[in-house]
Amino acid sequence: MNSTTLQPTFRTENRPAEPVPRCRQPADIFESLFQSIQGGEVHARPTLELTPGSPFLPFLEIGYALRACLEKPSRHDYLIERLRPHLSVMIGTLPASILPMGMLPKLAPLPSFRPLEAISDEEVRDWLILEGGLIYGEMQRFELENYFDAIKPFLSPGGVMVDLGSGLGKVVMTAALTLPFTRCVGIELMNYRHRLAQERLIKLLTLTRKGLESLPRPLTLDTPLLLPSGLPASGSHLLELGSRIAFVESDMFKFDVRGASLVFLYSTCFGPLMDAISNKLARELQEGALVTTTTYPIKHPAFRLLQSHAPGTLSWTSVMIYQRVGPPMIEPASEVRYLHQPDVAAWEARVRTELAD
Ligand SMILES: C[S@@+](CC[C@H](N)C(=O)[O-])C[C@H]1O[C@@H](n2cnc3c(N)ncnc32)[C@H](O)[C@@H]1O
């Protein structure tokens, strides 16, 4: 389907969520399940653990060094000097993690932690890229409904959906409910988000079981079932929901997406990672696989843009749908390109105002 011209009509807000007291038909089960996975964007964010074995120790060390400068007015000029070369990879005026509500614990630093002077520019840059990518956000329910409507014509029944950076798992669970994927997998780096996704999955499966038990006529594996997307499936879609969804705690760059038919990226905070992600996807995905991004495009020749949705249509931000084209690739094809070109003087004026407050 060549559909850069064919734009569906999109929803612009969530419909009111009525409580579902009893499940009389499968559609009631779906509604209660969708309601149970909303609202992840307002979850409590615990600080990172400052324990010797934590995989986040290198992240904490640099965060502590930057925060120590933030907390001392006499060190503000030095902080500005160290951040200035990296504005293209920074989200916001100052990194959110080092602000009072950020993810760094308030505990004293470990004795081994280095001061900022001993940390290289490259380490600061890599830290800023990781820090930006850890910012949390979710699409609202109506945006995901728009999204799955838009992607549906490009998908064949079955297949594997992967969300790289799956957070609390809303997209993965919505995908598994909405479309007849064989399997939906979420990959999340932060342990607490992975744990919350698993908790939400358990809640989802408990609600599914209760909903199935309260149906007046039992659903069997081959009972025809109409999915929320309007596509046909059978009772196994709900009866085997638990084996169709998986969450993995991992760095997306260590997780092989070979075999995925759709890779979802809420890439709004992944700007500086887009080329590395594109290279990985070009190497691993088979011809025909789909990749969708938000905010940032894929500029790799192994991907053809199928559809582009402007901000304020499908979602608050732009959404692009790509298809893997051409033979398998071994070598990275694109050099690193930074997409954000900041105004250094304007940033410095903003950062000085913020630091003075
Ligand atoms: C903007 S949130 C999106 C969550 C989810 N995909 C959704 O749309 O509801 C991005 C997530 O990516 C995770 N993340 C960032 N870098 C990652 C990496 N290298 N590997 C895996 N997850 C990562 C963050 O911790 C965060 O939870």
The ligand as an SDF file (V2000), in Angstrom:
LIG
                    3D

 27 29  0  0  0  0  0  0  0  0999 V2000
    9.5650    7.6010   26.2430 C   0  0  0  0  0  0  0  0  0  0  0  0
    9.6030    6.0710   27.1510 S   0  0  0  0  0  0  0  0  0  0  0  0
    8.4550    5.1420   26.1870 C   0  0  0  0  0  0  0  0  0  0  0  0
    7.8030    3.9800   26.9020 C   0  0  0  0  0  0  0  0  0  0  0  0
    6.9090    3.1000   26.0350 C   0  0  0  0  0  0  0  0  0  0  0  0
    7.5750    2.6700   24.8230 N   0  0  0  0  0  0  0  0  0  0  0  0
    5.6240    3.8140   25.6740 C   0  0  0  0  0  0  0  0  0  0  0  0
    5.5950    4.3720   24.5720 O   0  0  0  0  0  0  0  0  0  0  0  0
    4.6990    3.8270   26.4560 O   0  0  0  0  0  0  0  0  0  0  0  0
   11.1800    5.4440   26.6350 C   0  0  0  0  0  0  0  0  0  0  0  0
   11.6890    4.2840   27.4570 C   0  0  0  0  0  0  0  0  0  0  0  0
   12.8980    3.8270   26.8870 O   0  0  0  0  0  0  0  0  0  0  0  0
   13.7330    3.3680   27.9370 C   0  0  0  0  0  0  0  0  0  0  0  0
   15.1170    3.2970   27.4460 N   0  0  0  0  0  0  0  0  0  0  0  0
   15.9890    4.3140   27.2460 C   0  0  0  0  0  0  0  0  0  0  0  0
   17.1590    3.8470   26.7720 N   0  0  0  0  0  0  0  0  0  0  0  0
   17.0150    2.5050   26.6540 C   0  0  0  0  0  0  0  0  0  0  0  0
   17.8770    1.4510   26.2130 C   0  0  0  0  0  0  0  0  0  0  0  0
   19.1180    1.6950   25.8080 N   0  0  0  0  0  0  0  0  0  0  0  0
   17.4040    0.1980   26.2150 N   0  0  0  0  0  0  0  0  0  0  0  0
   16.1340   -0.0780   26.6340 C   0  0  0  0  0  0  0  0  0  0  0  0
   15.2860    0.8730   27.0810 N   0  0  0  0  0  0  0  0  0  0  0  0
   15.7100    2.1420   27.0810 C   0  0  0  0  0  0  0  0  0  0  0  0
   13.5060    4.3950   29.0240 C   0  0  0  0  0  0  0  0  0  0  0  0
   13.8920    3.9120   30.2990 O   0  0  0  0  0  0  0  0  0  0  0  0
   12.0070    4.6420   28.9000 C   0  0  0  0  0  0  0  0  0  0  0  0
   11.2860    3.8160   29.7720 O   0  0  0  0  0  0  0  0  0  0  0  0
  1  2  1  0
  2  3  1  0
  2 10  1  0
  3  4  1  0
  4  5  1  0
  5  6  1  0
  5  7  1  0
  7  8  2  0
  7  9  1  0
 10 11  1  0
 11 12  1  0
 11 26  1  0
 12 13  1  0
 13 14  1  0
 13 24  1  0
 14 15  1  0
 14 23  1  0
 15 16  2  0
 16 17  1  0
 17 18  1  0
 17 23  2  0
 18 19  1  0
 18 20  2  0
 20 21  1  0
 21 22  2  0
 22 23  1  0
 24 25  1  0
 24 26  1  0
 26 27  1  0
M  CHG  2   2   1   9  -1
M  END
$$$$
